[in-house]
Amino acid sequence: MTPEVILAIARDAVLTMLLVSAPMLISGLLIGLIISILQAITQVHEMTLTFIPKIIVVALSLLLFLPWIINTIVDFTNRMYAMIPTL
């Protein structure tokens, strides 16, 4: 194994991880931003007001994007298994 192969595998793994986690992170970021703006406008600073909607939106985005996430992880796994004979 050359360092270039190891770097390519690591780059592919990090890219796959970022792609898989992006839908939940972006949805949590957007709902957090919306709730923060609403809290600033109404001056209601209840801590549970931020966590419950974030949990619900992240869970819903996970359910919505789950087929795509599974396909992405399976494709990555297949690429790694296909590389085994070349190593």
N, C-alpha and C positions, 0 to 999 in steps of 0.2 A: 504494500500500500504506500503510495506516494503522498506527500503532504497535500498535493493538489486534489487528490481524490478525497482525502479526509475533509479538506475545506469545502469541497463541492457537496459532500454529504451533510456537513454541518450547516451550510448555507441553505440547502434544500429543507432540512429539518426546521430551522428557524423560520424560514418563509412559510412553511406549512403551518407551524404553530401560530404565527401572526395572522394568517388567513383564517384559521379556525376560530381564533379568539376575537377577531375583529367585530363580527356582528353583535356579540354581547357587550363588548367594551364600548362600541359606538352608541348603542341604544342606551346603555347606562349613563354615558356621558351626556347625551342629549336630554334625557329625562331629568338628570341632575341639574343641568343648566336651566331647563324650564322651571323646575321647582325652586331653584335659587332665585330666579327672576321674580317668581310669584311671591316668595318670602320677602324679598327686598321691597316689592311694591306694597304688600299688605303689612309688613313688619311683624309677621307671625313667625317666630323662630322655634318651632317645635321640632325636636330631633327626630321623632318617629315619622314625621311628615316626609322626610327625605328618604328613609330607608325602605318603607313599605312599597311605595311606587317603583323604586329602583329594582327591588326584588321581583316584583310582579312583571315589570317590563323585560328584565333580563331573562326570566323564566319563559316568558312568551316568545322572545326572540330566539331562545334556545330551541323551543319546540318548533318554531317556524323554520329555522335554518338547520335543524338536525339532519334531514336527508342529505343536504349539501355537505355538511360537516363530515358525515360518515363517508360519503363518496370521496372527499378530499383525503381523509385519513387512509382509506383503502387504497387509493391511487398511490399515495406516498409509500405505503407498505409494499405494494406490488413492485414499485420502482426499486425499493431496497432489496427485495427478494430477487429481482432480476439482476441486480448488481453482484450478487454473491459469487456466481461462477467467474466473473471477470476479476475478482480480487485475488 
